[in-house]
Amino acid sequence: MRVCILGGGTAGWMTASALSKKLKNVIKSIVLVESEAIGTVGVGEATLPHIRLFNEALGIDESAFMKQTEATFKLGIEFCDWGRLGDKYIHPFGDFGQSINDVDFYQHLLKLNQHGDYGVLDDYSFGITAAKNAKFQLPKSGKTPLQQAFGYAYQFDAGLYAKYLRHFSESHGVSRIEGKVVDTQINSKTGDVTSITLDDGQQIDADLFVDCSGFRGVLIEQVLKSGYQDWSNWLPCNRAVAVPCERQQKLSPYTRATARQAGWQWRIPLQHRTGNGHVYWNEFISDDEAVAVLLNNLDGPALSDPKQLFFKTGRRNHFWKNNVVAIGLSAGFLEPLESTSIHLIQEGITNLLELFPHETVSSLDVSEYNVRMSLQFERVRDFLLLHYVATKRDDSEMWRYFRNMTLPESLQQKIEMWLHRGYIQRYEFGAFLPPSWVAVMMGQNLLPKNYDPRVDNSNFEQVKQGSQAMREDIAGAVQYAKTHADFLSSFGAASNTEFRRAK
Ligand SMILES: Cc1cc2nc3c(=O)[nH]c(=O)nc-3n(C[C@H](O)[C@H](O)[C@H](O)COP(=O)(O)OP(=O)(O)OC[C@H]3O[C@@H](n4cnc5c(N)ncnc54)[C@H](O)[C@@H]3O)c2cc1C
């Protein structure tokens, strides 16, 4: 089978790396076409912990990769002003406390706090406590199970990551061709794409095309007319403005998302700079005002002019159609509130590897792929929407819009079940495990009416003592952990920039 990947952004080079490494004896040739004149979207810096599995599968050395991509560790996302103005919480990667008698610890905490002050969820998470103190250590160096019960991701320069993966892919046999696709040839019987033609007249034949051409969706949409499910009634923010600024002295091991009047602002600390952006709904704020909000809320001087981006939330009707698989922005877009785009690229690649065609594309594989990816996108959509609707804010038109919204049934059910008994359903295809949902629900003051009745089966005095031991275990370990900056240096991940000034 001959594969052609169209696009050399994060999606294109991640796909090229994975296919060349994992299917080297299955695929005859892999060609990647990209156009420097068109360029890449040029944003996307925060990730989810799953990316570590992706890098590990490629055999990438963690500290070398971090050094080359100016990466920092990410223990979660701090959400400011979401539930109410002045509120703050961190959504970490990992569980809270340890279950007692097979019942999740947060259920016990709900009861504990009816009888006194036993702290907040944060006190039972190593990840959150370390993040708040700008500390970091690897989970495996924790001395107790609780100190190991957290995950981490990276904040990196996505352009440098794509460059890193380009080098990886080319050394694994991928051929890169510079050029712009100007025409495509279709098999009139099957509807498959048989070849693409570039602006210099070159024609590239392939059996399978992976469309990583970004928002344009050159093959999946412009040629195969997949169609787009527009979700902007639920997630109406449709523009962003992004700007890097000088890095703050203290290197935070987390991303920040601050709710604004007509959207929200991100802050992502890297080794050499801080990435910032304001995602907004242009119905309620002008572009100039959005830029002003962004520039007035930076940690340091801006390092370039703000860059404007336009998008429509949603997904393709078909992620895989005929012999074209769309991965990356060509597959759909959900705002970067929970850093899910690169993760959805990874899911697209993992599912493609698992369902990779033998000699010809089978409709069975195509429909399985589309079912899986639809679930992935829908569940991320619901999770993002939860942040906007689990709120008491009504101080602007945008927040009032969310108060009167009819939710997708899947999210409505999830919220009802949570309020009823603090229950979160587990599922196979979906980025966020129950602790993530718990973090956002509790962080935004959406508390269940009842705790799980099995909690009453445990001896209350023992639960009280156990919870105190957990808090002490975490607080003690964080006290002795290295600062994030020191850890990066000792890990060999610090680039040779001015990074060492960080404390
Ligand atoms: C405001 C914003 C913030 C984001 N923040 C995050 C984040 O924090 N975390 C995260 O995970 N994701 C984030 N993302 C998403 C992330 O940027 C993308 O998922 C990621 O960069 C992948 O993009 P891509 O490779 O699909 O597309 P692109 O980067 O747009 O690349 C498209 C490629 O296709 C090529 N191409 C297009 N048309 C043609 C043609 N006709 N001929 C030849 N080549 C062509 C281009 O040259 C380019 O190489 C964010 C996105 C936006 C808009």
The ligand as a Gaussian input file, in Angstrom:
#p B3LYP/6-31G(d) Opt

LIG

0 1
 C       -6.331000      29.259000      18.563000
 C       -5.852000      27.847000      18.599000
 C       -5.160000      27.371000      19.722000
 C       -4.740000      26.034000      19.782000
 N       -4.129000      25.563000      20.913000
 C       -3.880000      24.234000      21.024000
 C       -3.328000      23.672000      22.194000
 O       -2.989000      24.359000      23.156000
 N       -3.168000      22.338000      22.248000
 C       -3.497000      21.519000      21.203000
 O       -3.392000      20.301000      21.316000
 N       -3.937000      22.048000      20.053000
 C       -4.149000      23.354000      19.941000
 N       -4.636000      23.864000      18.770000
 C       -4.800000      23.002000      17.622000
 C       -3.461000      22.765000      16.957000
 O       -2.891000      23.976000      16.568000
 C       -3.658000      21.873000      15.744000
 O       -4.433000      20.774000      16.078000
 C       -2.346000      21.362000      15.252000
 O       -1.468000      22.391000      15.046000
 C       -2.513000      20.566000      13.999000
 O       -2.763000      21.363000      12.889000
 P       -2.769000      20.639000      11.488000
 O       -1.477000      19.952000      11.279000
 O       -4.021000      19.832000      11.381000
 O       -2.964000      21.849000      10.476000
 P       -1.921000      22.990000      10.004000
 O       -0.945000      23.337000      11.041000
 O       -2.781000      24.096000       9.475000
 O       -1.123000      22.337000       8.801000
 C       -1.711000      22.177000       7.534000
 C       -0.655000      21.715000       6.553000
 O       -1.274000      21.454000       5.303000
 C       -0.551000      22.105000       4.268000
 N       -1.471000      22.416000       3.172000
 C       -2.698000      22.965000       3.235000
 N       -3.231000      23.103000       2.000000
 C       -2.310000      22.613000       1.135000
 C       -2.257000      22.465000      -0.270000
 N       -3.268000      22.868000      -1.082000
 N       -1.138000      21.927000      -0.811000
 C       -0.101000      21.526000      -0.036000
 N       -0.099000      21.630000       1.300000
 C       -1.188000      22.173000       1.877000
 C        0.046000      23.319000       4.946000
 O        1.153000      23.791000       4.231000
 C        0.442000      22.731000       6.291000
 O        1.679000      22.067000       6.178000
 C       -5.010000      25.189000      18.684000
 C       -5.625000      25.687000      17.541000
 C       -6.052000      26.997000      17.486000
 C       -6.741000      27.498000      16.247000

